[in-house]
Amino acid sequence: MSTTAPIQSPPVPERLPVTLPALAERKERGEAIVMVTAYDYPSAQVAEEAGVDIVLVGDSGAMTVLGYPSTVPVSIEEMLMLTAATRRGLRTPLLVADLPFGTYEQSDEQAIASAQRFVKEGGADAVKIEGGGRSVARAQAIVEAGVPVMGHVGLTPQTATALGGYRAQGRTAQRALALAQDALALQQAGVFAIVFEAIPAAVAAEVMPLLRIPVIGIGAGPATDGQVLVFHDLLGIYDGHAPRFAKRYANLRAEMARALACYADEVRARAFPAPEHSYSIDPGELEALRKELARGADERGAGSAAR
Ligand code: KIV
C-alpha cells in the first residue's frame, strides 16, 4: 500500500467578472476576446459555462427568438425582457445590450433614456448602438451620462435597406475610408469597443492599427481583437438565412427535432411515461382509496335509482 498522499490538483481560479479595463488589458496583451449573443436564461448560462468574455443581447434576437423578419420591428420592452432574462443567467461575462431601432436616433435625451433603461431594468453593463455619422454624437451623450457604449460599423442591420441590403461593406477605397473615419470618430466619442461587421478582412487589417480600443469582428477576418457570432447560427438552431461568416459548430435544430419526434412516437405508442417517470403510493393507501371510490360509486348509484 502506498503511503504517499494523493496528488491534489491545484484549485481552479474562479473567473472574475469581465470589466472594461480587463478588455483593454486583453487587447494590450494580444489575447483574443470572445463574444457571443444570448437572449435568455439558458443561453446565458451556456455562455457563462463556456467562459466567454462578452455576451451581447443582440437585436438579432428579433429574428432568432422572436421570429420577426428583420431586427427593425423589435420593441424596447421586448429587448428589455430578453436582457433581464440573460442577466439572470450570467455572472462573469460583460453584458452588452443592443439599443433597438428607433430608440436612440431622435435626440441625445432619447438615447440616454433608452440606455439607462437597459442598465436599470435589464441589468446590462453597457449598450451597443449601430452606425457612425449622427450615432457618434448619441454614443458620446450616452457615455457622458454614465453608460458604457460599444459601437458597430460596417453592415448595420437596422439600416440594411439604406446600405443596399445585407451585404459586405467597405469594398471600395472610398467606402473603407468612410468606415475607418466612423470608427475613429466613435473611439473619440468614448466608446469602449467597436464591432466590425461584414467588411473585407484586408480592410479590417488596415484599420486595426489606427484604433486603441478593442475591435470585435463578425465577418471581418482574423485581424480584429476578438470575434462575435450569433448563438443560434453558431449552434445550428436558426432556420433562416445564415451569412457566409456564420460558422456552424453544431446542428442542434436537427437534434432537437429528432428528440421531439422520438417523444411524440413514444407518447403515441404509450411507451412514455415508463414506471421510472411515475410516482408510487403505499399499497395500503391505494386499497383504501379504491374502497372509498367504490363506496362513493355505490352511493351515487343508489341516489340515482331513488330519483
Ligand atoms: O444583433 C446582433 O447579434 C449583433 C451582432 C451581429 C454583432 O449586432
Residues whose N, C-alpha, C, O or C-beta is under 5 A from the ligand:
A	BS01	KIV	T37 G58 D59 S60 V195 I218 V228 V230
